[in-house]
Amino acid sequence: MHEYAVTKSIIDIVTHEAKNAGAQKITQITLVIGDLSTIIDESVKMYFDIISEGTLAKGAELIFKRVSADFKCMQCDLIFNKPKKGFDCPRCGELGVPTGAGKEFYVESIEVE
C-alpha cells in the first residue's frame, strides 16, 4: 500500500519539474529501484495510471531500472548479489552484509514535449 504515497510523490516531482521546464506533457519517466526497496513495479504502474489522471504525466510511459542488492562477505570480502534465499557468500558460505547497493529509489529522468 505504500506504493500509493510513493507514486503520488513521483507524480508531484515530475509534474513540478515539467512545469518549470515549460513542458506541455510528460512522455516518459525512468525510475531507479533497488531490490531492497520493497517497491513493486506493478503497484506503482497501477497507482500511476489512476493518480496521473488530469496531470501532465497522464499516459507517460514508466521505465523501471532495477538495481540488484549487493552484499559483502564478512569472511572473504567477496562482493556478491543477494541469493534468492539467505545472505550466505557463494564462495565461502559465511554471512554477507548489505553494501548499500539495492536500496535506491529515485526518478532518474523524465522526457517531455
Number of C-alpha atoms within 10 A of each C-alpha: 10 11 19 17 11 16 21 16 12 20 19 14 12 20 21 12 15 19 14 9 11 10 14 14 18 22 16 17 20 16 20 18 23 21 19 18 13 13 17 13 16 10 14 21 18 13 17 24 15 13 16 19 11 9 14 21 26 17 16 18 17 16 17 16 14 15 17 17 20 21 24 22 22 14 13 14 13 15 18 21 18 22 13 6 6 9 19 19 24 16 13 12 12 15 16 24 17 18 14 13 15 22 19 18 19 11 16 13 13 20 15 20 12
